[in-house]
Each structure stands twice: as structure tokens, then as C-alpha cells.
Amino acid sequence: MTLSPAYHLRRALEARGWTAARLARELGAGPSTVRAWLTGRHAPRGAALTALRRVLPELSETAPGGAPKEDET
């Protein structure tokens, strides 16, 4: 069973004791964007995914969905 990107993101926030609002502030993203990621309505991609991996480095080894991350070169 493959876990969703939202699951991995929620687990990373829980491990840090962060709220969605805190993540939004750290990323400079809107709270509604982060909520959409956390509920699985949308997945972070592009520059947002790169910023997310920078703020939550535990997501750097895999994409939030557990798939190997795309080559970012």
C-alpha cells in the first residue's frame, strides 16, 4: 500500500509539533494551500515542493508520496 503525500506531510508536521499555519509561515505560502496539501486535494510540486523539502528535510529522501524524488538538476 502506497501512502499519500498528505500522510507523509502530516507525519512530518506532527513530528515537529507544527501546525498547518506554522508551515505556511515557514514557506511563505497561504494557509489554504497548505490545508489543500494536508487534505490531499492537491500535492506540492515545483518550487513549492523544493521549498517544502528545504523546510522539512525529512521529506528530502523521498517525495511526499514515498516515491523516489524527481531529479532536481
Secondary structure, DSSP 8 states (H G I E B T S, - for coil): ----HHHHHHHHHHHHT--HHHHHHHHT--HHHHHHHHHTSS---HHHHHHHHHHSGGGSSS-TTSS------
